[in-house]
Amino acid sequence: MSGEAGAGSGLGRLQAVLEDLGNVVVAFSGGADSAFLAAVAHRVLGPDRARCVTAVSPSLAPDEEAHCRALAAEWGLTWSTVETAEMDDPAYVANGPDRCARCKDALMAVLGPVAVSQSATVVLGVNTDDLGDHRPGQAAAAAAGARFPLVDAGLSKEDVRAASRHLGLRTWDRPAGACLASRVPYGTPVTPPTLRSVARAEAGLRALGFRDVRVRHHGTVARVEVGEAELARALDVRESLVEAVKGAGYAYVALDLEGFRSGSLNRVLEADPGPLARPGPAPA
């Protein structure tokens, strides 16, 4: 997709997918993808047939829930929250390579009944670029009946951003996000205190003006990833950066010179895949 015409064609395809579904429950995290999907579903299907639900758990940063609430009010979305219980699953806490599948199981366990009560389909903001990385949660969600309208419409991340900008959505350039558990290396237990430390450290770095930020949790060490263009500035404000991260409870702060990479902790799986996610149908 490129320019106004490209954005329009992508929107047309997505509109057709949503009209075919007829009634949806959008898993609304507030990121560029789910926000775009929610906004278009709301416009195409109306408030009674497009319901947006934000899953709240320790893996969702508090400022992300506030962001979702603000967007819903601003755009007039039919919006609510539900609590998910992935932390009650010992396999999720153990944090094996299938953690994302366990998370999506918990998500679908609460969104599924909402969808059934509305004769609706659960839809997730997965785009075509998301299909290449190790993301077992997608297969788990699909196996539980979720659909991926952005994929069905052939929309990439760049397409989503272009179409969002075309519609005037302020989320068009929102930095990529992921649940806080994605900052914890496989095999390291996921606990609420760990997630709170990550959330606090990342909030502190965003307060310093950094956009693309990940704080990877390595015990007492925080490995900080910022956008490649922001690496020089990270050194310029080194003392403030260290103060922000240590204030979240870390004893040591390491700046990753490779910069921000989505899914960087999946690199260990390339060398030793181990017990990957359970088999399941590939997203359509």
N, C-alpha and C positions, 0 to 999 in steps of 0.2 A: 504494500500500500504506500502511496506517496501523495501528499497534498490533499486538497479538499475532495477531489474526485475519489481518490483512494479511500479516504476516511468514510465517504458516503457509501461506497460499495461494501466496505466491511460492515458498516452499520446495517445495511440492507440484509446482508446474509445473517447477521446476528438476530435481527428482528424476525426473520423467517423462522429461525430455530426456536426462538422464544414463543412465537405465535403457535408453532406446532406443539410445544409443550403445554401451553395454555394456562398453567397455574404452577407457580414455583415458590420454593423457599430458598432464598439466597443465603449461603454461608458468608456472612459479611464481616470481614476482618478489618476493612477500612483501607487496605492497600490499593494500589492503582488498579489491579485486575478486578478484585471483588467490588470495589467502589464503582467502576465502570459498568460491570455486569448488573449491579443493583440499580444504578441510575437508568440504564437502558430498559431493564425489566419493568421498572416503575413507569417509565414513559410509554412502553409498548402495551403492557398488560393492565396497568392501573393499580391503585393502592390495595384493592381487594384481592387481586390475583398474583401480586408480587409482594411477598413478605420477606423481610430481611431480619436475620437472627445472628447475633454476635455471641459466640461461645466464650464464656468467662471461666478462667481457671488460673492457677499460678503461672502457667506458661504464657499468659497474655499480660504484657506490660500495662500498668494502670493508665498511662497516658494514651495507650492505644484504645482502650475502652472509651475514654473521654473523647477521643478523636471520632470514633464511630457514632457516639451519641450526638456530637456536634453536627456531623455530616447528615445524619438522619433528620435532625431538626431543620437544618438548612435546606435540604432537598425535599422535605415532606414525605419521607419514606415511612412505610408501615414497618416499625422496627421494635424489636424486643431483645432481651438477653436470656440466655440459658446457662446454667452451670454444668460443666462437664466433669467427669470423675476419672480422668486418665490416671491421676495420682493414686487411685485405689488399685490400680493394676500393677502387680509386682513386676510383670515383664516390661511395662513402660518405665517404671522406676529403675530397673536394671539397665536400661538404655542400650539394648542391642541394636544391630543394624535395622531391625524391623520396628523401631520405636515409632516412626511416623505412621505405620499401619495401625499400631495400637492406639495412637492418638485419633486417627480417623474412625476407628471402631467406636471410640468413646463419643466422638462428634456425631456419628450417624445414629448412635443409640439414643441421643436426645433429639436430633433433628428429624429422624425417621418418623416418630410418632406425631410430631408437629405437621409434617407433610401429609401423613395419612389422614389426620383430622381435617385437612384442607383439600383432600383429593389432589395433592400437589406432588411435584418432583423436587427433590433436593438438588440444587445446582451449585457448583463450585467455580471459582475464578481461576481455573487452570488454563494457561495459554499454550500454544504449540511449542514454545521454547522450553517449557517445563518438562517436556516429555523425555529429554535426553539425559537428565541427571538421575542419580539413585533416589527415587521418590516412591517407596513402597506404599505410602499413604494413598496415592492415586488409585492403585489397584484395589486397595481395601475399600475405598469409597465407592468405586465403580461396582465392586462385588455386592455392596450393600444397596445399590440402586441409584447412586448419584449420577448426575450427568454433568458434562463439561461443555457448555454452550460456546465458549470462546474457541475451543478446539474444533467443535463441530462446524463453526463458521470459518475456520482456518486462520484465526487471528494470532499473530505473534505478539511479543511484548512491545515491539516497536509499533505495531498496528494499534494495540490498545492505547498507547500513549498518544498517537496521532489522532485517533478517533475521540479520545477524551478531550484533547485540546480543541478539536473541531466542535465539540459540544459545550465547551466552556467550563469543563469540570476542573476544579482546582487541584484535583488529585493526579492530573496528567503527568506531572514530573515528580511525584512522590517517590522517594528512594525505596528500593526493594526492601521488603520486610520478611520476617519469618518468626515462628514461635521461639520463645526464649530457650527452649530445650535444645534447639539446633546449635546453641553455643557450647554445649557440653559434649566432650569427646565420647564416642561409643565406649561402653564399659564403665564409665564413671556414672554413679547413680545420679538420677535427676531428683533433686530435693527442693522444697520451697525456699529454704535459705539460699541455696545456690542461685536459683532463678531470681530471687530478690536482689542479690548482689550484682548479677549481670544487668538487670533492669536499671538499678541505681547508677551503675558505672556508665551505661550507654546514655542514660538521661543526662548525666553530667557532661559527657562529651558533646552531645547535641546542644547543650546549653552554651558550649564554647564555640558553636557554629559549624561543627562537622556534620555533613549530610549522610554520607554512606559510612556507617559505623557498625562494627561487630566487636564485641568483647568476648573472646573465646576463653572459657573457664578451664584452667589447668591447675586445680588445687589452689595454692596460695599465689599462683602466678596468673595474671590477666594478660592474654596476648591480644593486643589492640590492632584491629584492621581498620584503616580509613581509606578513602578513595585515593588512587594513585596521585591525583592532582593536589591532594591535601597533605601528602607526606611531608613536604618541606615545611608547611605551616605547623604540622604536629611537632616538629622539632623546635620551631620558633616559640611555641607556647608550651614547651616541655614541662615546665614546673607546674603550670595550671592543669595540664593533662594528667600528670602523675598525681596531683592532689585530688582531682576528681575521681580517679580510679581507686586510689588507696582509701578514699573516703567511703567507698562502697565495701570495704573490708578486705581488699587484696594487699598482700605484703610486698609483692613485686609487680612491676609493670614492664612489659616487653612490647615494643612497637614492631609489628610485622612489616618488613621492608618490601614484601611483595604486594602490599596493599590489600584492599577489600576484594574478596572473591566469594561469591555466593556458593555455599556448599563446600567450603574449603576443608571441612572435617571429613568429607567423604573420600578424600585422597587415600586414606588408609585402606579403603575397600578395594581400590584399584590394585594394590599389591597383594592383599589377602582378603578376598570377598567374604569368607566365612559364611555364617548362616544368614543369607540375605532374606528379604521379605518373602512371605508365603506366596505361592503362585496365585495369580488371579487374572481376570480378563484385562487386556490392555484397554485404555481409554479409547472411545470411538474417535 
